[in-house]
Amino acid sequence: MELLLPGPACEASYRQAIEEYARAGLSPTCFFGGAERCPDVLFARFADYRAGRDLPAGYVPCTSLWLVDGDEFLAEVSIRHRLTPALERFGGHIGYAVRAGRWGQGLGTKLLAGALDYARGTLGLSWVLLTCADGNTGSARVIEKNGGVLLDKLDDVIGGRPRVTRRYRIEL
Ligand SMILES: CC(C)(COP(=O)(O)OP(=O)(O)OC[C@H]1O[C@@H](n2cnc3c(N)ncnc32)[C@H](O)[C@@H]1OP(=O)(O)O)[C@@H](O)C(=O)NCCC(=O)NCCS
């Protein structure tokens, strides 16, 4: 298993994972490139975000990595290079999703561990902020198993809906 920049070898499997999410009634936008149908646009989008090119207003550069096994796509993590006031409340430095058919096999824990190595080694960060919905037990466990210390729980309104967000800090 490897954590790599997104590449064409796993593209077909990535698209299957997006369909798997839709079939399970989950939002395929959990996967960063979920909306892109065209391969050229998909990979250009990842590269632009990494380089901080043509970002939508208020966005910061971010690197997405895929956890893969051969040509099978397993999970995606996106690491924002810095925080904004909005990300400090919701989103944090790192977001991730494991393909639906592979939950509960330790992949989320492994994925975040790899992302933390990248944040420290490649981006030079000394700590990261992670957030998750208060009720997302799986995500909270993934963060805690990687050394996350709960800072607080914020009462917020996101997309017009009330939401409690857990905020964790991990020292790198
Ligand atoms: C959250 C998510 C990443 C977890 O990935 P995963 O590969 O299933 O996690 P792991 O197998 O590494 O499990 C880590 C821990 O969480 C627990 N866990 C995982 N899913 C759980 C669930 N739904 N309810 C309760 N505990 C759960 C596991 O039992 C394990 O704990 P343990 O070692 O104490 O037994 C995955 O469910 C997912 O992609 N969800 C949709 C996207 C998402 O919510 N992303 C996070 C946004 S903040």
The ligand as a Tripos MOL2 file, in Angstrom:
@<TRIPOS>MOLECULE
LIG
   48    50     1     0     0
SMALL
NO_CHARGES

@<TRIPOS>ATOM
      1 C1        -14.3540    8.2340    8.9620 C.3       1 LIG1
      2 C2        -13.5930    7.2460    8.0740 C.3       1 LIG1
      3 C3        -12.4630    7.9820    7.3760 C.3       1 LIG1
      4 C4        -13.0260    6.1250    8.9630 C.3       1 LIG1
      5 O1        -12.2070    5.3010    8.1520 O.3       1 LIG1
      6 P1        -11.9600    3.7610    8.4830 P.3       1 LIG1
      7 O2        -10.9640    3.2490    7.5140 O.co2     1 LIG1
      8 O3        -13.2540    3.0580    8.5880 O.co2     1 LIG1
      9 O4        -11.3020    3.8860    9.9400 O.3       1 LIG1
     10 P2        -10.4170    2.7730   10.6860 P.3       1 LIG1
     11 O5        -10.7630    1.4240   10.1470 O.co2     1 LIG1
     12 O6         -9.0050    3.2120   10.6530 O.co2     1 LIG1
     13 O7        -11.0160    2.8520   12.1440 O.3       1 LIG1
     14 C5        -10.4660    3.6910   13.1470 C.3       1 LIG1
     15 C6        -11.2570    3.5430   14.4160 C.3       1 LIG1
     16 O8        -12.5710    4.0870   14.2510 O.3       1 LIG1
     17 C7        -13.5440    3.1100   14.5760 C.3       1 LIG1
     18 N1        -14.6420    3.3260   13.6560 N.ar      1 LIG1
     19 C8        -14.5850    3.3990   12.3080 C.ar      1 LIG1
     20 N2        -15.8120    3.6500   11.8170 N.ar      1 LIG1
     21 C9        -16.6370    3.7370   12.8810 C.ar      1 LIG1
     22 C10       -18.0290    3.9900   13.0300 C.ar      1 LIG1
     23 N3        -18.8140    4.2150   11.9760 N.pl3     1 LIG1
     24 N4        -18.5380    4.0230   14.2770 N.ar      1 LIG1
     25 C11       -17.7520    3.8090   15.3510 C.ar      1 LIG1
     26 N5        -16.4250    3.5750   15.2720 N.ar      1 LIG1
     27 C12       -15.8850    3.5380   14.0540 C.ar      1 LIG1
     28 C13       -12.8610    1.7770   14.3800 C.3       1 LIG1
     29 O9        -13.4760    0.7770   15.1470 O.3       1 LIG1
     30 C14       -11.4600    2.1010   14.8600 C.3       1 LIG1
     31 O10       -11.4210    2.1720   16.2470 O.3       1 LIG1
     32 P3        -10.6700    1.0600   17.1250 P.3       1 LIG1
     33 O11        -9.3060    0.8940   16.5520 O.co2     1 LIG1
     34 O12       -10.7140    1.6460   18.4770 O.co2     1 LIG1
     35 O13       -11.4950   -0.1740   16.9500 O.co2     1 LIG1
     36 C15       -14.5420    6.6040    7.0160 C.3       1 LIG1
     37 O14       -15.6730    6.0880    7.6810 O.3       1 LIG1
     38 C16       -15.0250    7.5740    5.9580 C.2       1 LIG1
     39 O15       -14.3780    7.7430    4.9290 O.2       1 LIG1
     40 N6        -16.1780    8.2360    6.2000 N.am      1 LIG1
     41 C17       -16.7820    9.1810    5.2450 C.3       1 LIG1
     42 C18       -15.9840   10.4630    5.0950 C.3       1 LIG1
     43 C19       -15.6890   11.1390    6.4170 C.2       1 LIG1
     44 O16       -16.5230   11.1460    7.3320 O.2       1 LIG1
     45 N7        -14.5040   11.7300    6.5020 N.am      1 LIG1
     46 C20       -14.0550   12.4380    7.6860 C.3       1 LIG1
     47 C21       -14.5550   13.8350    7.6600 C.3       1 LIG1
     48 S1        -14.0610   14.6990    9.1680 S.3       1 LIG1
@<TRIPOS>BOND
     1     1     2 1
     2     2     3 1
     3     2     4 1
     4     2    36 1
     5     4     5 1
     6     5     6 1
     7     6     7 2
     8     6     8 1
     9     6     9 1
    10     9    10 1
    11    10    11 2
    12    10    12 1
    13    10    13 1
    14    13    14 1
    15    14    15 1
    16    15    16 1
    17    15    30 1
    18    16    17 1
    19    17    18 1
    20    17    28 1
    21    18    19 ar
    22    18    27 ar
    23    19    20 ar
    24    20    21 ar
    25    21    22 ar
    26    21    27 ar
    27    22    23 1
    28    22    24 ar
    29    24    25 ar
    30    25    26 ar
    31    26    27 ar
    32    28    29 1
    33    28    30 1
    34    30    31 1
    35    31    32 1
    36    32    33 2
    37    32    34 1
    38    32    35 1
    39    36    37 1
    40    36    38 1
    41    38    39 2
    42    38    40 1
    43    40    41 1
    44    41    42 1
    45    42    43 1
    46    43    44 2
    47    43    45 1
    48    45    46 1
    49    46    47 1
    50    47    48 1
@<TRIPOS>SUBSTRUCTURE
     1 LIG1         1 GROUP 0 **** ****
